[in-house]
Amino acid sequence: MPVITNIEDLRVLAKKRVPRMFYDYADSGSWTESTYRANESDFQKIKLRQRVAVNMENRSTATTMIGQPVAMPVAIAPTGLTGMQHADGEILGARAAKKFGIPFTLSTMSICSIEDVAAGTDRHPFWFQLYVMKDRAFIEALIERARAANCSALVLTLDLQILGQRHKDLKNGLSAPPKPTLATILNLMTKPRWGLGMLATRRHGFGNIVGHVKGVENMGSLSEWTAKQFDPALSWGDVEWIKKRWGGKLILKGIQDVEDAKLAVNSGADALVVSNHGGRQLDGAMSSISSLPGIVAAVGNQIEVHMDGGIRSGQDALKAVALGAKGTYIGRAFLYGLGAMGEQGVTKALEIIHKELDLTMAFCGRTDIKSVDTSIFVPGTY
């Protein structure tokens, strides 16, 4: 086993162990991938002030996200097909998050179902991410299932009314329905560890949908149904309907523009997530960290602002918090850990991010995450 010191080490290991079709699904953006790259690289432009001779004892990264205590201002983001990175991936991720004391968010397009994750974590509260489908009866049923599974927040994704074009998925045959190429089939044969894990589980399809939608019996019919279900007519009226139907904590994900942030405030949601879907939708959009300050300035005292996109270290999370985010989300960093080493890898990813967050905060002369602001930055670099 190689010595794992950072998230990049986990990414390299995941790339070796996960079939290319599924690794590329996680580690790619749309079109030229410029926004996907900017999400990560724009963090590097922000420079930190090193402070010395400051008492660094009794440090705390504990805070709250939507009123819920968290060990650090980091949640696991909803990611589709997580259970194809590693067998039973969503259950393993939720267990690691539970032990670490941070939120886990389950995607509508997960392999393990809402009920699987609830059972696998002894009904520990988790968050559920909802896509708005044309089949409103199915959405109502999903909301009720999330309630029954003890989900403590609903994360409504607003930036996937239509799908961005991801070239790697097309080349790998990861389409609806799937069209695997000879190259991807041969690549699958070179991943015995992954294959044995998949043979040992019955969870291979979209667990939240199979068995819950009439006429969906196999992967082909499932993919066809899913492709037709994302609702391009999604509006703020739908957000209001979902808020009333759910009745609990509501987080709106996919906000990139100040005008939309103001509409999010008017919707009565508890939080918004500054996000460009990991650079997987509108290529050429601003990076999340670049969009964050303007949105915080416009609405930050009226709604809790979170962010995701490009976080690969605890330093990145700290920079987002300093710019006004009350919480951050990790998607790819989580998936790299999962693909590399299963639950142990997710725990390792969280440990790495926490240690980087804690040490960087100390080097910047702060001992409490709640006291971090832009004064930790070198002026003119943010």
MARTI-692530 format. One line per 5 residues: number of its first residue (from 1); their letters; for each residue x, y, z of C-alpha. Coordinates in nm, 3 decimals. Layout:
N
NUM = a = X/Y/Z  ... .
END
This chain:
382
1 = mpvit = 0.000/0.000/0.000  0.150/0.338/-0.098  0.177/0.613/0.163  -0.129/0.836/0.119  -0.055/1.199/0.205 .
6 = niedl = -0.308/1.400/0.003  -0.619/1.374/-0.215  -0.408/1.347/-0.530  -0.258/1.021/-0.399  -0.612/0.882/-0.363 .
11 = rvlak = -0.700/0.999/-0.715  -0.402/0.816/-0.866  -0.495/0.497/-0.679  -0.864/0.526/-0.776  -0.769/0.565/-1.142 .
16 = krvpr = -0.582/0.233/-1.122  -0.862/0.046/-0.946  -1.187/0.180/-1.095  -1.294/0.085/-1.452  -1.223/0.370/-1.691 .
21 = mfydy = -1.592/0.415/-1.782  -1.682/0.496/-1.421  -1.360/0.678/-1.327  -1.405/0.909/-1.627  -1.770/0.966/-1.535 .
26 = adsgs = -1.659/1.107/-1.200  -1.344/1.286/-1.313  -1.464/1.491/-1.609  -1.643/1.810/-1.708  -1.851/1.919/-2.004 .
31 = wtest = -1.720/2.031/-2.344  -1.364/2.173/-2.310  -1.366/2.121/-1.929  -1.249/2.482/-1.874  -1.486/2.540/-1.580 .
36 = yrane = -1.400/2.199/-1.435  -1.030/2.300/-1.433  -1.096/2.657/-1.312  -1.290/2.525/-1.011  -0.965/2.377/-0.887 .
41 = sdfqk = -0.702/2.621/-1.018  -0.874/2.942/-0.903  -0.819/2.839/-0.540  -0.444/2.853/-0.599  -0.452/3.227/-0.679 .
46 = iklrq = -0.565/3.308/-0.325  -0.262/3.350/-0.096  -0.259/3.307/0.280  -0.097/3.523/0.548  0.131/3.326/0.777 .
51 = rvavn = 0.117/3.448/1.137  0.362/3.355/1.417  0.391/3.367/1.796  0.015/3.312/1.828  -0.118/3.062/2.084 .
56 = menrs = -0.230/2.770/1.867  -0.366/2.550/2.149  -0.726/2.427/2.178  -0.813/2.458/1.810  -1.165/2.377/1.689 .
61 = tattm = -1.298/2.313/1.340  -1.648/2.236/1.475  -1.937/2.449/1.351  -2.291/2.406/1.217  -2.448/2.368/0.874 .
66 = igqpv = -2.822/2.456/0.859  -2.823/2.438/1.237  -2.680/2.085/1.250  -2.349/2.032/1.437  -2.058/1.927/1.212 .
71 = ampva = -1.700/1.831/1.300  -1.578/2.058/1.021  -1.760/2.275/0.760  -1.745/1.998/0.501  -2.024/1.769/0.377 .
76 = iaptg = -2.009/1.484/0.128  -2.175/1.604/-0.191  -2.439/1.405/-0.379  -2.275/1.211/-0.663  -2.451/0.989/-0.914 .
81 = ltgmq = -2.342/0.628/-0.975  -2.137/0.630/-0.653  -2.195/0.257/-0.611  -2.016/0.196/-0.942  -1.692/0.347/-0.808 .
86 = hadge = -1.692/0.077/-0.541  -1.951/-0.186/-0.449  -2.212/-0.044/-0.207  -2.033/0.290/-0.232  -2.312/0.508/-0.094 .
91 = ilgar = -2.348/0.296/0.220  -1.972/0.304/0.278  -1.958/0.682/0.227  -2.248/0.739/0.465  -2.084/0.522/0.732 .
96 = aakkf = -1.756/0.711/0.705  -1.937/1.046/0.727  -2.135/0.930/1.030  -1.818/0.826/1.214  -1.644/1.152/1.125 .
101 = gipft = -1.937/1.372/1.225  -2.019/1.539/0.895  -2.328/1.523/0.666  -2.357/1.268/0.387  -2.579/1.357/0.090 .
106 = lstms = -2.735/1.076/-0.113  -2.807/1.141/-0.482  -3.139/1.060/-0.648  -2.921/0.879/-0.907  -2.750/0.658/-0.651 .
111 = icsie = -2.692/0.285/-0.686  -2.782/0.212/-0.322  -3.134/0.323/-0.234  -3.250/0.562/0.037  -3.359/0.258/0.237 .
116 = dvaag = -3.023/0.083/0.185  -2.833/0.381/0.327  -3.073/0.419/0.622  -3.034/0.049/0.708  -2.656/0.059/0.654 .
121 = tdrhp = -2.611/0.345/0.902  -2.868/0.235/1.164  -3.098/0.518/1.055  -2.842/0.788/1.128  -2.971/1.116/0.974 .
126 = fwfql = -2.838/1.196/0.627  -2.930/1.444/0.354  -3.111/1.349/0.034  -3.055/1.523/-0.299  -3.359/1.555/-0.522 .
131 = yvmkd = -3.382/1.604/-0.898  -3.713/1.738/-1.028  -3.863/1.478/-1.262  -4.168/1.516/-1.483  -4.333/1.233/-1.291 .
136 = rafie = -4.453/1.436/-0.992  -4.609/1.133/-0.823  -4.262/0.973/-0.819  -4.115/1.294/-0.668  -4.382/1.293/-0.397 .
141 = alier = -4.302/0.931/-0.321  -3.925/1.006/-0.306  -3.987/1.288/-0.058  -4.195/1.057/0.162  -3.927/0.786/0.142 .
146 = araan = -3.663/1.041/0.247  -3.880/1.143/0.541  -3.932/0.780/0.643  -3.554/0.717/0.623  -3.487/0.995/0.877 .
151 = csalv = -3.328/1.235/0.626  -3.266/1.566/0.802  -3.241/1.789/0.491  -3.347/1.790/0.128  -3.092/1.919/-0.124 .
156 = ltldl = -3.277/2.031/-0.438  -3.052/2.047/-0.746  -3.158/2.325/-0.984  -2.886/2.313/-1.252  -2.967/1.982/-1.422 .
161 = qilgq = -3.290/2.054/-1.608  -3.103/1.943/-1.920  -2.778/1.747/-1.937  -2.447/1.907/-2.025  -2.249/1.714/-2.287 .
166 = rhkdl = -1.960/1.522/-2.134  -1.736/1.395/-2.411  -1.564/1.121/-2.210  -1.898/0.958/-2.129  -1.992/0.952/-2.498 .
171 = kngls = -1.658/0.799/-2.594  -1.688/0.535/-2.319  -2.044/0.446/-2.414  -2.183/0.568/-2.082  -2.506/0.688/-2.237 .
176 = appkp = -2.878/0.615/-2.211  -2.911/0.325/-2.264  -2.544/0.223/-2.208  -2.342/0.130/-2.517  -2.014/-0.011/-2.388 .
181 = tlati = -1.732/-0.025/-2.639  -1.488/-0.314/-2.685  -1.221/-0.099/-2.518  -1.435/-0.039/-2.208  -1.524/-0.409/-2.183 .
186 = lnlmt = -1.157/-0.504/-2.202  -1.076/-0.239/-1.942  -1.338/-0.385/-1.705  -1.156/-0.719/-1.727  -0.838/-0.557/-1.589 .
191 = kprwg = -1.007/-0.452/-1.261  -1.047/-0.780/-1.066  -1.070/-0.614/-0.723  -1.359/-0.396/-0.845  -1.524/-0.690/-1.021 .
196 = lgmla = -1.515/-0.916/-0.714  -1.677/-0.640/-0.509  -1.954/-0.603/-0.765  -2.013/-0.979/-0.773  -2.061/-0.973/-0.396 .
201 = trrhg = -2.343/-0.715/-0.403  -2.688/-0.715/-0.559  -2.683/-0.335/-0.600  -2.600/-0.258/-0.963  -2.885/-0.033/-1.083 .
206 = fgniv = -3.036/0.298/-0.972  -3.176/0.182/-0.638  -3.408/0.478/-0.585  -3.586/0.412/-0.914  -3.584/0.038/-0.990 .
211 = ghvkg = -3.892/-0.121/-0.836  -4.047/0.219/-0.773  -4.144/0.315/-1.130  -4.392/0.120/-1.339  -4.240/-0.025/-1.656 .
216 = venmg = -3.876/0.002/-1.545  -3.747/-0.356/-1.524  -3.389/-0.339/-1.654  -3.095/-0.106/-1.714  -3.208/-0.025/-2.070 .
221 = slsew = -3.562/0.078/-1.977  -3.430/0.252/-1.666  -3.184/0.470/-1.860  -3.447/0.551/-2.120  -3.695/0.655/-1.849 .
226 = takqf = -3.433/0.865/-1.669  -3.326/1.046/-1.986  -3.685/1.155/-2.049  -3.763/1.251/-1.690  -3.539/1.551/-1.618 .
231 = dpals = -3.777/1.844/-1.640  -3.666/2.138/-1.861  -3.974/2.331/-1.742  -3.846/2.345/-1.380  -3.937/2.681/-1.223 .
236 = wgdve = -3.937/2.859/-0.887  -4.299/2.749/-0.853  -4.174/2.390/-0.837  -3.931/2.491/-0.562  -4.221/2.635/-0.363 .
241 = wikkr = -4.424/2.315/-0.416  -4.134/2.095/-0.300  -4.068/2.315/0.004  -4.432/2.280/0.113  -4.437/1.908/0.042 .
246 = wggkl = -4.113/1.844/0.233  -4.166/2.080/0.526  -3.813/2.035/0.661  -3.472/2.190/0.598  -3.427/2.275/0.227 .
251 = ilkgi = -3.097/2.347/0.051  -3.092/2.477/-0.310  -2.792/2.355/-0.510  -2.663/2.503/-0.835  -2.672/2.879/-0.772 .
256 = qdved = -2.407/3.071/-0.968  -2.566/3.410/-1.027  -2.654/3.690/-0.782  -3.004/3.727/-0.931  -3.073/3.358/-0.876 .
261 = aklav = -2.933/3.386/-0.523  -3.190/3.659/-0.448  -3.466/3.435/-0.584  -3.336/3.157/-0.360  -3.377/3.387/-0.061 .
266 = nsgad = -3.734/3.467/-0.167  -3.810/3.094/-0.194  -3.768/3.055/0.181  -3.498/2.789/0.152  -3.261/2.742/0.447 .
271 = alvvs = -2.940/2.746/0.241  -2.808/2.771/-0.112  -2.503/2.603/-0.262  -2.285/2.807/-0.495  -2.216/2.537/-0.753 .
276 = nhggr = -2.165/2.480/-1.124  -2.220/2.103/-1.091  -1.846/2.041/-1.081  -1.801/2.197/-1.425  -2.027/1.929/-1.573 .
281 = qldga = -2.303/2.156/-1.706  -2.226/2.505/-1.847  -1.865/2.502/-1.962  -1.726/2.856/-1.960  -1.909/2.951/-1.639 .
286 = mssis = -1.716/3.111/-1.353  -1.554/2.885/-1.099  -1.747/2.838/-0.776  -1.482/3.008/-0.561  -1.489/3.311/-0.794 .
291 = slpgi = -1.869/3.331/-0.779  -1.886/3.291/-0.401  -1.788/3.642/-0.278  -2.046/3.826/-0.491  -2.326/3.596/-0.378 .
296 = vaavg = -2.223/3.622/-0.011  -2.216/4.004/-0.040  -2.563/4.008/-0.197  -2.752/3.759/0.023  -2.521/3.621/0.291 .
301 = nqiev = -2.707/3.780/0.581  -3.045/3.649/0.457  -2.967/3.283/0.379  -2.690/3.038/0.467  -2.442/3.018/0.178 .
306 = hmdgg = -2.253/2.695/0.104  -2.029/2.611/-0.191  -1.891/2.318/-0.387  -1.658/2.273/-0.682  -1.284/2.214/-0.691 .
311 = irsgq = -1.222/2.144/-0.322  -0.927/1.905/-0.308  -0.778/2.005/0.026  -0.851/2.146/0.367  -0.686/2.468/0.250 .
316 = dalka = -0.951/2.500/-0.022  -1.227/2.450/0.235  -1.068/2.712/0.462  -1.050/2.964/0.178  -1.418/2.912/0.098 .
321 = valga = -1.512/2.960/0.464  -1.299/3.277/0.482  -1.492/3.411/0.180  -1.821/3.361/0.362  -1.929/3.001/0.299 .
326 = kgtyi = -2.087/2.842/0.608  -2.018/2.498/0.463  -1.846/2.326/0.173  -1.903/1.999/-0.013  -1.660/1.743/-0.151 .
331 = grafl = -1.760/1.525/-0.446  -1.455/1.409/-0.638  -1.228/1.409/-0.331  -1.478/1.169/-0.171  -1.505/0.953/-0.484 .
336 = yglga = -1.126/0.924/-0.518  -1.107/0.789/-0.163  -1.397/0.551/-0.222  -1.259/0.421/-0.552  -0.912/0.381/-0.405 .
341 = mgeqg = -0.991/0.199/-0.080  -1.366/0.182/-0.011  -1.483/0.306/0.330  -1.124/0.321/0.455  -1.041/0.550/0.162 .
346 = vtkal = -1.333/0.783/0.237  -1.219/0.806/0.599  -0.867/0.878/0.477  -0.993/1.158/0.250  -1.182/1.316/0.541 .
351 = eiihk = -0.879/1.285/0.771  -0.656/1.450/0.510  -0.895/1.741/0.457  -0.949/1.789/0.830  -0.578/1.792/0.909 .
356 = eldlt = -0.503/2.038/0.627  -0.790/2.261/0.742  -0.678/2.252/1.106  -0.308/2.315/1.040  -0.364/2.590/0.784 .
361 = mafcg = -0.603/2.768/1.019  -0.335/2.755/1.290  -0.060/2.883/1.059  -0.289/3.175/0.974  -0.314/3.258/1.344 .
366 = rtdik = -0.667/3.133/1.412  -0.787/2.865/1.653  -1.162/2.860/1.579  -1.309/2.801/1.234  -1.595/3.039/1.320 .
371 = svdts = -1.349/3.331/1.350  -1.196/3.284/1.003  -1.251/3.566/0.753  -1.073/3.737/0.462  -0.812/3.885/0.696 .
376 = ifvpg = -0.627/3.552/0.664  -0.559/3.637/0.295  -0.284/3.846/0.139  -0.462/4.160/0.012  -0.507/4.171/-0.363 .
381 = ty = -0.500/3.794/-0.410  -0.873/3.730/-0.368 .
END
